[in-house]
Amino acid sequence: MPLPTIPLSIGRFATFVATLACLPAASLAQEVAACDLRASARNLAEPWDANTMTFADGAIRVAVIDMIEPAGGAFYLLVLSPPRNEIGDRQCRFVGAQNGIGFWSLDMKGTEAAYDPATGLTLTIPAAVTGPGDTGAPPLRPLTVTINQATGEVTASHPG
């Protein structure tokens, strides 16, 4: 029995090929996005006191989110920080490892913080990311998250 065919225009095919070509590079990029339903308090990693920290006199809060699944990438970093909106609410950002997947682990106990007025607060958090063919726990490497209160920019990098 022949397989069904799906009509695909040349333009859509070119877009598909271009997207596939970008995947290897994107797999190492950290994702910083506006919070969504994953930021629910029910997803805060337990114990809460070991998985949340505040900085800048409480203006910045970071917390580990545990989505439980997928098992190899269930952990995300939640960042609440200025600037505040018109009703006083802080912005909310979600930091994931790659392609909609979280980290294998985030070790808040090992977090180091540094402040530079030009760039903002930089956090270095031991984090692990799984990769294709990994067996066992991947090594912890520094996840660097920079939070600029003045501009609202949140950036992240991890050597993967």
Helices and strands as residue ranges (DSSP letters): H 10-26, E 31-34, G 37-39, G 41-43, G 48-50, E 52-55, E 60-66, E 75-84, E 90-96, E 105-106, G 108-110, E 112-116, E 120-128, E 141-147, E 154-157
